[in-house]
């Protein structure tokens, strides 16, 4: 695959050795951590210090962009009714700058965005970041790593998310782009961070 492919991965379900192996198998040169907080209460191998050290030993560069691309913005103007608003976040200067840094990095490395959730359909890395990144940089192909043997292209994920809401079938009222947008908005409502949960 070319340098102009962007990958994503969720570390849940991966032993750290398998996680490193799947990154190497896909020739990942840089891991971009887009968790809002680079720590794991259950998987200490994925705390920033431990993860960065292990990645460095395996010649994989680590970059934290959780402030720019994380699911829990510090700016309360990016919430609507105390729920993170992906539309507002995607238009924020911080988010756009984060995407630009990733795009610039793709000129040097094959990059993988990392969060915790195993399934990209239930994670902001796909619903917020990948979905908006491809709109800003349509020349970049996006792939979601599930396991050593399963990689899901963004277009296949789109269809899967549409099917979750029975929006994959053609109809006279809405074209595919409208149905896809509706499916992503519905999924955002399910997964967006809520300040009430603190």
Secondary structure as UniProt FT lines:
FT   TURN            3..4
FT   STRAND          5..10
FT   TURN            12..13
FT   HELIX           16..25
FT   TURN            26..27
FT   STRAND          30..33
FT   HELIX           44..46
FT   HELIX           48..57
FT   TURN            58..59
FT   STRAND          61..64
FT   HELIX           66..69
FT   HELIX           76..78
FT   STRAND          79..80
FT   TURN            81..82
FT   STRAND          83..84
FT   HELIX           86..91
FT   HELIX           93..105
FT   TURN            106..108
FT   STRAND          111..115
FT   HELIX           120..122
FT   HELIX           125..130
FT   HELIX           131..136
FT   TURN            138..139
FT   STRAND          141..145
FT   STRAND          151..153
FT   HELIX           154..164
FT   TURN            165..166
FT   HELIX           176..191
FT   HELIX           195..197
//
